[in-house]
Amino acid sequence: MIGGRDFDDSKYNRATQAVRQPGSTFKPFVYSAAVRAGHPVTEIVDDSPLNPPVIQLDSTLWQPKDDDDTTLGMIPMRQGLYLSRNSRPSNSAWRWASRQ
């Protein structure tokens, strides 16, 4: 397993010690599930915030957002994956789950 460039330079193993945001892990699964369900990567999707926000178990509101706090409006699904947009997969998962 490789977790850095030079172990003599830095003992920090990025593969096992780095803390990652969950969104970075689940996004490819959401996009691949959409493609398997028949949605083309050219499908135009809305990169707007969830409306209404999700109410969490502790009654606080949760709203997915990107690190730059921007939205891009209507974009192709491919661009959402390429740019690693956070609100797009959240909206899609929410919309597709509500159809079931």
C-alpha positions as CSV (number, residue, x, y, z in Angstrom):
1,M,0.0,0.0,0.0
2,I,1.3,3.4,-1.0
3,G,0.3,6.4,1.2
4,G,2.8,9.0,0.3
5,R,5.9,9.9,-1.8
6,D,8.8,9.3,0.5
7,F,8.6,7.5,3.8
8,D,12.0,9.0,4.9
9,D,10.6,12.5,4.3
10,S,7.2,12.0,5.9
11,K,5.9,9.1,8.1
12,Y,2.3,10.2,7.5
13,N,0.5,7.5,5.5
14,R,-2.2,9.3,3.5
15,A,-3.9,6.0,2.5
16,T,-4.6,4.9,6.1
17,Q,-4.4,8.1,8.2
18,A,-6.1,10.8,6.1
19,V,-9.6,11.7,7.2
20,R,-11.9,11.9,4.1
21,Q,-15.3,13.5,3.7
22,P,-18.0,10.8,3.2
23,G,-19.2,12.6,0.1
24,S,-16.0,11.9,-1.7
25,T,-16.6,8.2,-1.2
26,F,-20.2,7.9,-2.1
27,K,-20.5,10.1,-5.1
28,P,-19.1,7.6,-7.7
29,F,-21.6,5.1,-6.4
30,V,-24.5,7.5,-6.9
31,Y,-23.4,8.4,-10.4
32,S,-22.8,4.8,-11.4
33,A,-26.2,3.8,-10.0
34,A,-27.8,6.5,-12.1
35,V,-26.1,5.3,-15.3
36,R,-27.0,1.7,-14.6
37,A,-30.6,2.8,-14.1
38,G,-30.6,4.3,-17.6
39,H,-29.7,7.9,-17.0
40,P,-27.2,9.1,-19.7
41,V,-24.1,11.0,-18.5
42,T,-25.3,13.8,-20.8
43,E,-28.6,14.2,-18.8
44,I,-29.0,17.7,-17.5
45,V,-29.3,17.8,-13.8
46,D,-29.9,20.6,-11.3
47,D,-26.9,21.6,-9.1
48,S,-29.1,23.6,-6.7
49,P,-29.4,23.0,-3.0
50,L,-31.9,20.6,-1.6
51,N,-35.2,22.3,-1.0
52,P,-36.4,21.7,1.6
53,P,-33.2,20.7,3.6
54,V,-33.1,17.3,5.2
55,I,-34.1,17.2,8.9
56,Q,-31.6,15.0,10.8
57,L,-32.3,12.8,13.7
58,D,-31.3,15.5,16.1
59,S,-33.8,17.9,14.4
60,T,-31.1,20.0,12.9
61,L,-31.3,20.9,9.2
62,W,-28.7,19.4,6.8
63,Q,-27.9,20.9,3.4
64,P,-25.1,19.4,1.2
65,K,-22.8,22.1,-0.2
66,D,-19.5,22.4,-2.0
67,D,-16.4,23.8,-0.4
68,D,-16.7,27.0,-2.4
69,D,-20.4,27.4,-1.4
70,T,-21.5,27.9,-5.0
71,T,-24.1,26.2,-7.2
72,L,-23.9,25.9,-11.0
73,G,-27.6,25.5,-11.8
74,M,-28.4,23.1,-14.7
75,I,-25.3,21.0,-15.7
76,P,-24.7,17.7,-17.4
77,M,-24.3,14.7,-15.0
78,R,-20.8,14.2,-16.5
79,Q,-19.8,17.7,-15.4
80,G,-21.2,17.1,-11.9
81,L,-19.0,14.0,-11.5
82,Y,-16.0,15.7,-13.1
83,L,-16.2,18.7,-10.8
84,S,-17.1,16.5,-7.8
85,R,-20.2,18.5,-7.0
86,N,-21.8,17.7,-3.7
87,S,-25.3,18.9,-4.0
88,R,-25.9,17.0,-7.3
89,P,-25.5,13.5,-6.0
90,S,-27.4,14.3,-2.9
91,N,-30.3,15.7,-4.9
92,S,-30.3,12.7,-7.3
93,A,-30.1,10.1,-4.5
94,W,-33.0,11.9,-2.7
95,R,-35.1,12.1,-5.9
96,W,-34.4,8.6,-7.1
97,A,-35.1,7.1,-3.6
98,S,-38.4,8.9,-3.4
99,R,-39.5,7.3,-6.6
100,Q,-39.2,3.8,-5.2
